[in-house]
Amino acid sequence: MTEEGENTMKLIIARHLIPCTGGRAQVAETETGILIESGLIRRVDRLEAFEEERRGGKVEIIDAGDSYVLPGLIDAHLHLSFSSSAQPLDQLYGDDEATVLLRMVRAAQMELRSGVTTVRDSGSKGMSILQLRDFIRRGELEGPDILAAGMPLTITGGHCNFCGLECDSREEAVKAVRLLCKQGVDYIKVMVSGGNMTPGSDSLIDQYDQDTLKAIVCEAHERGKKVSGHVHSVIGVENAVEAGFDTLEHCSFKTPEGADYREELAAKMREKHIAVNPAMGKAYVLPPEEAAPLPDKVAMWGAFQKSRFDTTEAMYRAGVKIIAGTDAGCKNTRFDEFYLTLNLLHEKVHMTKGM
């Protein structure tokens, strides 16, 4: 984000640089210069290559000292309109649009201050997320770049119905996609299965049949929009893969008996270049009584946490692309703790390469 009229040059001196090139994050311990002009990185080179800029007096010098300097991070699954409180549903059901917008400004700026420069909002209450996105892109407000889905598609009374877009039939779903594209969303988010945080929903419920999912994907792709699917159930995963979704969120392989990982589905994901965002944040660090989104989920949450680590690692080892997201905004999941997600993917999923 660049302030209006800003055209000064800045030179960051980094003793510890993590360039994140070549698919691996390795620390460069030589002194490095990062030249920034009008808010954009223009050049990265050895510090001695910037002698002219350092002598001229027209470049602001920023010495990072012993800090580690790395590119801006991307939180690829969060909900800026959710409060991240211990009872986020209270705000989701009760707050008006103005309050939601103010909350989103605060959340977006928390992400930016924590080193996240791009966020992928995976479903918001109402459509004011698009106003926030556009204000930031125009340089009128400080914040990370936002990729916004707007309101997610869900069935009447379904998961995240409080966001405001309920559609049941194939025809209603297609019309909803058209409406979202007309309003300017960056991608389409679909609640393929039910979820854990919505009263009356269940993560084993398959909200849309395969024909409806295919129609949604076809309509979105014709308009140049990718499609993301919230999905927990095995049947939902299979339906979304066959329908041609671009990304799957959570992807838990859940059955009434527990997780049932399917190697053949992971192979299809790899072949179709379908990425998976496990969306693991604070809910996979805290004990079940603090992490479970609703009281009736506490008993199952410990086993659910463990199964999510196991199935995500299995997909990773099968060659499925795994991307990082916090699910920030949900219960007790703050907007400045992206490091927890990276740590979980390393320690629990045993990811070692660049994601």
C-alpha positions in Angstrom: 0.0 0.0 0.0 1.4 3.4 -1.0 0.5 6.7 0.5 -0.8 9.2 -2.1 2.0 11.4 -3.5 4.7 9.3 -2.0 7.7 9.2 -4.3 10.7 9.1 -2.0 13.3 6.4 -2.2 14.2 4.2 0.8 17.1 1.8 1.2 16.7 -1.0 3.8 19.9 -2.5 5.1 19.4 -6.1 6.0 22.0 -8.3 7.7 19.7 -11.3 7.7 17.6 -11.7 4.5 15.3 -14.5 3.7 14.6 -14.1 0.0 12.3 -17.1 -0.4 13.5 -17.9 -3.9 13.8 -21.3 -5.5 11.1 -22.8 -3.4 13.1 -22.8 -0.2 13.5 -20.3 2.7 17.2 -19.9 3.4 18.9 -17.0 5.3 21.4 -14.9 3.4 23.8 -13.6 6.1 25.7 -11.1 3.9 24.7 -7.4 4.1 22.0 -6.7 1.5 20.3 -3.6 0.3 16.6 -3.4 -0.6 15.8 -0.3 -2.7 12.2 0.9 -2.5 10.8 3.7 -4.7 7.2 4.9 -4.6 6.3 2.0 -2.3 7.6 -0.7 -4.7 10.8 -2.8 -4.4 13.0 -1.8 -7.3 16.2 -3.7 -6.6 17.7 -6.2 -4.2 21.5 -6.5 -4.2 24.7 -6.7 -2.1 24.9 -3.5 0.0 28.1 -2.3 -1.7 26.1 -2.0 -4.9 24.2 0.9 -3.4 27.2 3.2 -2.6 25.8 6.0 -4.9 22.4 6.0 -3.3 23.9 6.0 0.1 26.1 9.0 -0.6 23.5 11.2 -2.4 21.5 12.1 0.6 18.2 11.7 -1.3 17.6 8.2 -0.1 16.1 7.4 3.4 18.3 4.8 5.0 16.5 2.2 7.2 18.9 -0.1 9.1 17.1 -3.3 10.0 19.8 -4.1 12.5 19.7 -7.8 13.6 16.1 -8.2 12.5 15.3 -10.8 9.8 13.9 -9.3 6.6 11.6 -11.3 4.3 8.9 -10.8 1.7 5.4 -10.0 2.8 3.4 -13.0 3.9 0.1 -14.2 2.5 -2.7 -15.4 4.8 -4.8 -17.4 2.4 -7.8 -18.1 4.6 -9.4 -15.7 7.1 -12.6 -13.8 7.8 -12.1 -10.1 8.4 -15.7 -9.6 9.4 -15.5 -12.1 12.2 -14.5 -10.7 15.6 -12.0 -13.4 16.8 -13.6 -13.2 20.2 -14.6 -16.1 22.5 -18.1 -15.7 21.2 -17.9 -14.5 17.5 -21.4 -15.5 16.7 -22.8 -12.8 19.1 -21.3 -10.2 16.9 -22.0 -11.9 13.6 -25.7 -12.1 14.4 -26.0 -8.8 16.1 -23.8 -6.2 14.4 -24.9 -3.8 11.6 -22.9 -3.2 8.4 -21.1 -0.1 9.7 -19.8 -2.0 12.7 -18.7 -4.9 10.6 -16.8 -2.5 8.3 -15.0 -0.9 11.2 -14.0 -4.3 12.6 -12.6 -5.3 9.2 -10.4 -2.2 9.0 -8.9 -3.0 12.4 -8.4 -6.7 11.5 -6.8 -5.9 8.1 -4.4 -3.5 9.8 -3.5 -6.1 12.4 -2.6 -8.5 9.6 -0.4 -5.9 8.0 1.5 -5.0 11.2 2.2 -8.7 11.7 4.0 -8.9 8.3 1.1 -10.2 6.2 0.8 -8.0 3.0 -1.9 -10.0 1.2 -5.0 -11.7 2.7 -7.6 -14.0 1.1 -10.9 -13.3 2.8 -12.8 -16.6 2.7 -16.3 -15.3 3.3 -17.7 -12.1 4.9 -20.9 -10.9 6.4 -22.3 -8.6 3.8 -20.4 -7.0 0.9 -18.6 -4.0 2.5 -15.4 -6.1 2.3 -15.3 -4.9 -1.4 -15.3 -1.2 -0.3 -12.5 -1.9 2.1 -10.5 -3.8 -0.6 -10.9 -0.9 -3.0 -10.0 1.8 -0.5 -6.7 0.0 0.2 -5.9 -0.6 -3.4 -6.4 3.1 -4.2 -4.0 4.0 -1.4 -6.7 5.8 0.7 -6.3 3.4 3.6 -3.5 1.4 5.0 -3.8 -2.3 4.9 -2.9 -5.5 3.1 -4.1 -6.3 -0.4 -7.4 -8.2 -0.1 -8.7 -11.0 -2.3 -12.4 -11.1 -1.4 -15.0 -13.7 -2.0 -17.8 -11.5 -0.5 -20.6 -13.6 0.9 -20.2 -17.4 0.5 -22.9 -19.5 -1.1 -24.7 -21.6 1.4 -28.1 -23.3 1.7 -31.0 -21.8 3.7 -29.9 -22.2 7.4 -26.6 -23.7 6.3 -23.1 -23.1 7.4 -22.3 -19.3 7.6 -25.9 -18.4 6.7 -25.4 -15.3 8.8 -23.2 -13.9 6.0 -26.3 -13.3 4.0 -26.4 -15.3 0.8 -28.6 -18.4 0.9 -29.4 -20.4 -2.2 -30.7 -23.9 -2.5 -31.4 -25.0 -6.1 -29.0 -25.2 -9.0 -30.7 -22.1 -10.6 -30.4 -20.1 -7.4 -26.7 -21.0 -7.0 -25.9 -20.0 -10.6 -27.8 -16.7 -10.1 -25.8 -16.1 -6.9 -22.5 -16.5 -8.8 -23.6 -14.0 -11.4 -24.6 -11.5 -8.7 -21.3 -11.9 -6.9 -19.3 -11.4 -10.2 -21.4 -8.4 -11.0 -20.5 -6.9 -7.6 -16.8 -7.4 -8.3 -15.6 -10.3 -6.1 -12.2 -11.8 -6.7 -13.3 -15.4 -6.4 -16.3 -17.5 -5.5 -16.6 -19.3 -2.1 -19.0 -22.2 -1.7 -20.0 -24.0 1.5 -19.9 -27.5 0.0 -20.5 -29.2 3.3 -21.8 -28.0 6.6 -19.5 -26.6 9.3 -18.6 -26.6 13.0 -19.3 -23.0 14.1 -22.9 -22.5 12.8 -25.7 -23.6 15.1 -27.9 -26.2 13.4 -25.2 -27.1 10.9 -23.1 -30.2 10.8 -19.8 -30.7 9.0 -21.0 -34.1 7.6 -23.9 -32.4 5.8 -23.4 -32.2 2.0 -25.1 -29.0 1.1 -25.0 -29.2 -2.7 -25.0 -32.1 -5.0 -22.4 -32.6 -7.7 -24.5 -31.3 -10.5 -25.1 -28.0 -8.7 -21.4 -27.7 -7.8 -20.5 -28.3 -11.5 -22.9 -25.5 -12.5 -21.3 -23.2 -10.0 -17.8 -23.9 -11.3 -18.8 -23.6 -14.9 -20.5 -20.2 -14.3 -17.6 -18.8 -12.3 -14.9 -20.0 -14.7 -16.8 -18.5 -17.7 -16.4 -15.2 -15.9 -12.7 -15.7 -15.0 -13.3 -16.4 -11.4 -11.8 -19.3 -9.4 -13.9 -21.4 -7.0 -13.0 -22.3 -3.4 -14.9 -24.9 -1.4 -15.3 -25.2 2.3 -15.5 -29.0 2.7 -15.2 -31.5 5.5 -17.1 -34.7 4.5 -15.5 -37.3 2.2 -18.5 -37.2 -0.1 -18.2 -33.4 -0.3 -14.5 -33.7 -1.1 -15.2 -36.1 -3.9 -18.0 -33.9 -5.3 -15.9 -30.8 -5.2 -12.9 -32.6 -6.9 -15.2 -34.0 -9.7 -16.8 -30.6 -10.1 -13.4 -28.9 -10.8 -13.0 -26.7 -7.8 -9.7 -24.7 -7.7 -9.1 -24.9 -4.0 -10.5 -26.9 -1.1 -10.6 -25.4 2.4 -10.2 -27.7 5.4 -10.6 -30.9 3.4 -11.0 -33.1 6.4 -12.1 -36.4 4.8 -14.7 -36.7 7.6 -17.2 -39.6 8.1 -19.4 -40.4 11.0 -16.7 -42.9 12.2 -13.9 -40.3 11.9 -11.4 -39.4 9.2 -11.3 -41.6 6.1 -8.4 -40.4 3.9 -8.7 -41.4 0.3 -5.5 -41.8 -1.7 -7.4 -41.8 -5.0 -8.9 -38.4 -4.2 -5.5 -36.9 -3.3 -4.2 -38.3 -6.6 -7.0 -36.5 -8.5 -6.3 -33.3 -6.6 -2.7 -33.5 -7.7 -3.5 -34.2 -11.3 -6.1 -31.4 -11.5 -3.8 -28.9 -9.7 -6.4 -28.4 -6.9 -4.7 -26.8 -3.9 -5.8 -27.4 -0.3 -5.8 -24.8 2.5 -6.2 -26.7 5.8 -7.0 -23.3 7.5 -5.2 -24.3 10.7 -4.8 -21.6 13.3 -5.3 -21.1 17.0 -8.1 -23.7 17.1 -5.4 -26.3 16.5 -3.2 -25.0 19.3 -5.6 -24.4 22.1 -7.1 -27.2 24.2 -10.5 -28.5 23.0 -12.6 -26.6 25.6 -11.1 -23.3 24.4 -10.8 -24.2 20.7 -14.1 -25.9 19.9 -16.4 -23.4 18.2 -19.6 -24.6 20.0 -20.1 -26.4 23.3 -21.4 -29.5 21.7 -18.1 -29.8 19.7 -15.8 -30.0 22.7 -15.9 -33.8 23.1 -14.8 -34.5 19.5 -12.3 -31.6 19.0 -9.2 -33.3 20.3 -9.5 -36.3 17.9 -10.5 -33.9 15.1 -7.3 -31.8 15.6 -5.2 -34.9 15.4 -7.0 -36.3 12.3 -6.6 -32.9 10.5 -2.8 -33.0 11.0 -2.6 -36.6 9.7 -4.8 -36.1 6.6 -3.1 -32.9 5.7 0.3 -34.5 6.0 -0.9 -37.4 3.8 -2.0 -35.0 1.1 1.3 -33.1 1.3 3.3 -36.3 0.8 1.0 -37.3 -2.1 2.0 -34.1 -3.9 -1.1 -32.0 -3.3 -0.2 -28.3 -3.0 -0.8 -27.0 0.5 -1.3 -23.3 1.2 -1.3 -21.5 4.5 -4.3 -19.8 6.2 -5.2 -19.0 9.8 -9.0 -19.0 9.8 -8.5 -15.7 11.7 -11.7 -14.2 13.0 -13.1 -17.5 14.2 -13.2 -18.2 17.9 -10.1 -17.0 19.8 -8.2 -16.8 16.5 -6.5 -13.4 16.2 -5.4 -11.5 13.1 -1.7 -11.2 14.1 -0.8 -14.8 14.7 0.1 -16.1 11.2 3.3 -17.5 12.7 1.3 -20.1 14.6 -0.1 -21.5 11.3 3.4 -21.7 9.8 4.6 -23.4 12.9 1.8 -25.9 12.9 2.5 -26.8 9.2 6.1 -27.4 10.1 5.7 -29.2 13.4 2.5 -31.1 12.9 2.2 -31.6 9.2 6.0 -31.8 8.8 6.2 -29.5 5.8 9.9 -28.6 5.1 9.8 -26.9 1.7 8.5 -23.5 0.6 4.7 -23.7 0.3 
